[in-house]
Amino acid sequence: MNAPIAVVAGNVCSRCHASRCDKEKCRVDLKGAPPVRVIVDMDCDALQISDEENRCDYLFVGEEHDTTCVVPIELKGGRFSVSEVLEQIEGGASMADMWPPQGIPFRFVPVLVHGRTIHPEDLKRLLSRTVVLRGEKQKITRIKCGEPLTKALGA
C-alpha cells in the first residue's frame, strides 16, 4: 500500500472500510479499478458524521500510477433529486479533504452512479456544476448502476 492510501486507511476507522460499493439497489463494479485502494463507507457510524451533514455513499481512494485517485461516489438506484445529489457529492468531497495527506498529487473524479434516466433539465443542471477538492474543480461523471468504476475513471 502506498503512503497516501495507508494514511487514509489509518485515518478512517477500519469498521468503515468497505470492500464494495453497493447501496440503494445500485452497485459499482470494481473489476479493473486500482487494486491498491481504500473504500470508505460514508454512512458508517464510527465516522461520527451527523445526520444533518451531507455526504456521498462511498469515498474511493486508490493508487493510480504515481498519483492518488480520490473518488466520491453517490449511488442512486431509484428516483432522486439533482440538488440532493450535488449536495451529497460536495459533502463527500469536503470530507475527503480531511484524510489524504496534503500536497500529494491526486486526481479528483466525483461520480454519480444511477439506475434511472435523468430528466433533460435535471441533467443540464447536473452537468453545469463543478465540485471542488483542494482547489481542483471537476464536473460530475455519470455511470449506470452495475457499470465498472473504470468507465468513470477513463481507464
Salt bridges, closest charged atoms under 4 A:
ASP22 OD2 - ARG20 NE 3.89
GLU24 OE2 - LYS76 NZ 4.00
ASP41 OD1 - LYS23 NZ 2.68
ASP43 OD2 - LYS23 NZ 2.72
ASP43 OD1 - ARG55 NE 3.30
GLU64 OE2 - ARG107 NH2 2.78
GLU74 OE2 - LYS76 NZ 3.30
GLU84 OE1 - LYS76 NZ 3.84
GLU90 OE2 - ARG129 NH2 2.75
ASP97 OD1 - ARG134 NE 2.56
ASP122 OD1 - ARG125 NH1 3.67
GLU147 OE2 - LYS151 NZ 2.83
